[in-house]
Amino acid sequence: MSEIPVFWVLLYLLAALMATALLAKHPRAPVEEPKLIQCPDCQMTISRRALMCPHCGLQLNHLEVSEENAA
C-alpha cells in the first residue's frame, strides 16, 4: 500500500518539472507601450498618435518626436 502514495508523489514532481521546463522555453510576450497617454498640458487622456490634444488644442507632434529621441 505504501507504493501508491510514493508513485503519486513522483508523478507530481515529474509533472512540476515538465511544466517548469515548458514555461522556461517560452519567453513572455514583449510589453507594448500604452496606446493612450496624458496630455502634458491638460492631463486628459488622448491617443499616443494624436498630433493635437482634442481637449486643449496643444500641438503634440513635437512631443512625440522628442519622446522617440529620448528612447
C-alpha positions, -999 to +999 in steps of 0.1 A: +000+000+000+028+024+006+039+022-030+008+040-043+014+073-025+051+072-035+040+068-071+017+098-070+044+120-053+069+110-080+043+117-107+035+151-093+072+160-091+078+149-127+048+170-139+061+200-120+095+197-136+080+193-170+058+224-165+088+244-154+108+233-184+080+243-208+075+277-192+112+284-194+113+277-232+085+302-239+095+338-230+068+363-221+053+385-247+070+419-251+053+447-232+036+472-256+036+508-250+002+521-239-019+535-267-032+562-246-012+589-228-020+620-208-018+654-224+011+673-208-010+705-207-045+695-196-038+659-183-067+645-203-063+610-218-055+611-255-041+588-282-004+584-283-005+591-321-025+623-317-009+654-333-031+678-312-049+674-280-087+674-288-094+689-253-070+719-250-055+721-286-019+716-276+002+706-306+018+672-298+038+664-329+070+679-315+065+659-282+062+626-300+095+632-318+113+642-286+100+610-269+113+589-297+148+605-295+148+600-257+141+563-260 
